[in-house]
């Protein structure tokens, strides 16, 4: 997972216009390209969610009352870091456009 965080450090978190023909060129079908990107975005999202939960559990303090909630600077910094990451769809699109991901068709016949 740390490789994704390292890759997206320089990635612009803002949505960029994309050439549809470039997306179509990879698969031959715009809908297949979008399906591949969306599945990868879901994978990234679940990985990041699992990672942030694991990191925040390290700082979890169980208390008997709700009033005793304490702010922890480390928790705040971790949360801010993950909030600054680009949207997972942006990350997945970048991976797709730069050929950093692989995909396969599960129901396709084997090559001759």
Protein Blocks (a to p, Z undefined) as FASTA:
>chain_A
ZZmmmmmmmpcfbdcdddfklmmmmnopaklmmmmmmmmmmmmmmmmmmmmmmmmmmmpc
cdfbfklpccdfklmmmmmmmmmpccfklmmmmmmmnopaccddfkbccdZZ
